[in-house]
Amino acid sequence: PDAERLAGAIFLVAIKGLGKSPSLTRQMPAEDQRPEQALLYILSNYRDAVPTVRELSSNAQESVYGILELQKSFNFAQMLQGENVPANVLQLRRGITSRGGLGLLQFFVLYLLGFMSGLAGGKGSRFMTSLNATAVIRGLNLMKNVLIDEPSPLYWTYIRERSYELLKHEASDSNNLAQARLACLCRTQTHEDFLRLQKAWQKLSKVQQAELALLLLADGISNQAIVCEFLPLCLERAKANPFVTVGTFLEVLLDLMQAVRAATKKKNWMVVQVDLNDLAAFVLMVKNSYVFQSCLVRSKLRSTSSRIYLDMTQENWRRVNEPQSDTVVIARGLHHLVRRHKMEEPSEAWANAPKYNRSQRLVKIQI
């Protein structure tokens, strides 16, 4: 990289944390409080807060603004975790093409390498272990090819290669590929971790598995996809909370997705962004299995112009420390019986959904 790009990338890495500072973002207009939008707001209105920006060349400044605009619709860390969908890769491709092409892409890859290497701080790089580095390298290789290959094959090539690391064999059908993406969402790093996740999957009914696969395989290009922000954090906390567990969380997630589809039916969004930050906090704190299973009854969906927010409401928060009891065990059993009865047939959407074909064209990523 030349000196201009290197200076711009270092500057962007240095100010990245400002967009996630609640004490700072709360002072901004509501529509500018998300991380990338907050940084753009600061750079446009309060340049004195980041005086180094004046030392950057005009090309470097343009690249910094360009990357922040791209990150409104494409988050690399979300890509590594399977949190976004092929439509986000398509948005990235279009954004890069309209804002400078190959030069901006090279700057983006340079910035991402610096940003990912700096995660968790410390001497050297605490985050960039051999396991994490493998995923990062695969993700960066995807980025290098985003202007060459079609978004959907490129995305599923990444998921397929991650699946080979975890399954120890190539994904052969829709269920395998859906499980591979779920493993990315769960931040699964070893084959043993994947086997535990697979047990949670197998405990779901066949209909639930089909509905979950539908959710995980949607691309946002040919069919509507739901992108759940903070879903990896929810799943990580569900694994650690014995009153939640991954299996139970997936059941609640399926109910939530039905509610989201109903709430956005008239919006004609191909990609529905759902913010689960409040749910992630609830999963961490709840100490009663039935309170968690029934939490959606006491929750609210709040819609804005660009995304859906799940608000847990005070009714849920008042019950996080409610103790387990015999009544809770009985209620949980009845809940399972009712759920099983309601889910005897798969949805029409799943019946009409495109299935993964092992012979379909995937991308040979250039390294």
N, C-alpha and C positions, 0 to 999 in steps of 0.2 A: 504493500500500500504506500501511496505517496504521503508526504508530511501533512497535507491538508486533510486527507481522509482519516489519518491516524489521530490528528488533533480533534476532529469532529467526533470520532468514535469514543475517545477517552472522555470528552466533555459529556456526551450522552450517557455513558456509564456512570459518571460522577453525579449527575443530577437525577438519575432514574428514581431514587428514593423519595424525592420531593413530591412526586405525584401520588405517593401512598401515605403521606402524612396527614392523618385526620385533622389535626389542629390547623393545618394549612388549607386543606381542601374544603373544610366547612365554611371558610370565608369567601368561597367562590360561588357563582351562580350554580343552581342545582344541575343544570345541563353540562357543566364543566367540571364536575367533581370526580369523574373516573380518571384513573392514572394518566393515560396519554393525553386526554383532553385537558387535564389540569396543567400538565407541562406546557402544552400549546398556549394555554391561557396566560401562564406566567411569562413565557417568552414573548408573547404579543403585547402584554399590558404592563408587566413589571420587570423589565430587563435589568433594572438595577439590582434585583434580587439574585441574578446570575450574571454578574458583569463580565465573566470570561467569554460570554457569547460574542461580545464586541471584538474580541481578539481573533475570532475565527474568520476565515475567508468567506466571501459570499457563496462560493460553491459548497463549502463545508456547512454553512448555515442552511442552505437550501436542502442539503442531504439530511440534516438533523430534522428539519420540519417534515421532509418527505417520509422519514422512518416513523415519526410519531403519527402521521396520518395513516400510514400502512397498518400500524399496530392497533388502530381502532377496530379493524376487522380481522386481523391475523395476529395471534399471540404465539410465539415460537415455543414457549414453555408449555402452553396448552397443547400444541402439536405433539410434543414429545410424549405427553400423557394420554394422547388419543382423545383429548377433551374437545377439540374442534372437529370439523367435518370437511369433506372435499370442497364444498362451496367456499369455505374460508381460504383454501389454497387457490381457488379460482379468483377470489377477490384480491388476493395477494398478487397474482399474476397480472391482473388488469391494472392494479395500482402501480406496480413497478413499471409496466409498459407505458403508462400515461405520465409517469414522473421522471423519466430519465433512463429507463431500460437497464442495460447491463451494469453501468456505472453505479447506480443506486443499489442494485442487487449485491454487488461486491462490497459496497459500504455496509449494507445490512448484515451480510455474513461476518464481516470483520467485527462489527458491534456485538453481534450475538455471541461470538466466540469470547470476547472480553467479558460480556455480561454473565454468561453461564459459568465462566471460570472463576468469577468473583463471588458466586453465591456461597453463603454461609461464612464468608470471611476467613480469618485465620491466616497463618503462614502458608504460602503456597495456595492450594485450592482444596478446601475441605469437601466441596461438592463433587469435584471432578475425579471421583474414584474410577476404577477400571470399568465397573458395571455402568455407572452413569455416563462415562465417556463414550461407551459403545452406542448408547442411545443418542447422545448429542452428535456424534459423528454421522450416524444414519440420518438424523434430522438435517444436519448441514448439507449432506449429500442431496437430500430432497430439495433444499433451498437452491443449490447449484443448478439443478435441472428444471426449476419451475418455469423458465422461459422456453424450455425445449419440449417437455412432455405434457400431455393432457393432465389436468388436476386430479381427476378421479382415479385413474390407474396409478398415478404417482403416489397418492395418499395411501391406497390399499397395498401398494408395494411396500411402503414403510411399515404398515401394520402387519403384513404377511412376514416380513423379515424379523420383526420383533416376535411374532408368534413362533417362528422357527427356533428362536433362542429359548422360549419357554415350554413349548409343546414337544420340542425335540423332533418334530416332523412338520411338513408343510400343511397349512390349513387346507382341508379337502372339501369343506362344505360351508354353508351359511353359519351353522352353529359354531364351527371351529373359528371362523373369522370373527364372529360376534364375541366369542369368548376371548379371543386374542385382544380385541379392542378393550373389553372389560378389564383384562389383565393390565393393560396400559393405564387405564383409569384408576385401578387399585394400586398403582405404583409397584406392581409385582416385579421382582428382580431375579428370582431363582425358580427352577423347575418345581422345587418343593412348595414354594409359596403358591405357584400356579395350581398344583394338585389340591391344595386346601381350598382355593377359590373354586375349582371345578366341583368339589363336593357341595359347596353352597349352591352352585348352579343346578346340580343334579337333584337337589332337594325341592326345587321349584317344580310345579306341575308342567306338563308338556305345553299347555296353553300359555302359561307364564313365560316359559323359555322362548316360545315363538314370538310373543309380544315384546320381550326384551331384545331378542335378535332383530326385530323390526326397528326398534328404537336405535340400536347400535349400528345397523347397516344403512340407515338413511343417509343420503349424501347432500341434500339441500340443493341439488341441481335438477335431478329428474323427479325427485319427490321431497316432500317437506321433511326437514330435519330439526331436531330440538337440541340445542347446545346448552348443557347445564354447567354454568360457571360454578366453581368450587365443588364440583362433584368428586374429584379425587380426594379433597380434604374430608368430605362427608364419608367416603368409603374408608379412608384411613382411620377415622375416628370410630366408625361403626365396627371395624375389626377389633379395636381396642376396648370397646364398651360391651360388656357381657349382657347388658339389658337391651342392646340394639342388635348386634351381629350383622354381618354382610347380607345373609339370606333375608332377614326381616327387612333390612333397609331396601333391598331390591324390590320387595313386594310393595312397600310404601312408595317407592319411586315410580312403579308402574301405575299406581293409583293417581299419583301427582301428574304424570304425563297425560293421562286421560283428561284430567281437569284442565291442563294447559291447552290441549288440542281444542277442547270445547270453548275455552276463553278466547282463542285466537282464530276461530273458524272463519270469521268474517274479515280478518285482516289481510289474508292472502300473502302472508310471509312465507318465503321458502325456507328461511333459517330463523327459528324462534330462539332468542337468547333468554335463558332463565337464570336469574341470580339466586343461588342457594346459600348465600353467606349466612343468613339467619338460621337456616336448617343445620348448617355445619356446627354452629355454636350450640344449638339445641341437642344435637347428637352427642356432643362432648359432655353435656351436663346432665341429661336425663337419667334417672335411676329407677325407672319403672317400665317394664317391657310393654304393658298394655297402654300406658300413657303415650309411649312412642308410636305404637301401632295405630292408635286412633288420633294422632296429632293433627292430621289433615282436616279433620272435622272442625277443629278449633283454629285453623289457619286461614289466611286470606291471600288471594292472588292480586297483586297490584300491577297495573299495566301503565307503561309510559310509551312514548313514541318509538322507542327502539328496543325495549326488552320487558320481560315480566319479572316481578320480584315476588318471592314467597315470604310473607310476613308471618311469623309464628304466633303473634299476638300475646297479650298478657294472660289469657286463659291457659295457654300452654306453659308459659314461664312460671306461673304459680304452682304448677304440678310437677316440676322437674325433680323435686326431692321427695315426692310421694312414695312411701315404702311399698315394697311388694307384699301381697297378702294372698290368702286362699281365694278371695273374690277375684283378684287379678288373674290368677291362674285359670279359673273357670271362664272368665271373660275372654281371656286370650284363646282358650280352646274353642269357644263359640265363634269368635272372630274368624278362626281358621276354617271352621265348618261352613260358615256363611260365604267366605271367600271362595272356597273350593266349589260350592254349589253355583256361584255366579259365573265361574270361569270354566264352564264345560265345553264351550266352543271358542275357537280362535276368532279374532276380529276379522271383518271383511278386508280391512286394510292389509293384514298379514297375508291373507289368501291371494291378494292381487299384487303383493310387493315383489320386486325383482329379486331373484335368488342368486347367490354367489355361484359361479360356475368355475370350476378349477381350471378349465381350458381358456378362460377369458384372458385377453391380452393384459399382461402386467408390464411394468417398466424395468428395464435393466439399468439400474442406477450407475452413472459414471462416477468413479472414485478418482 
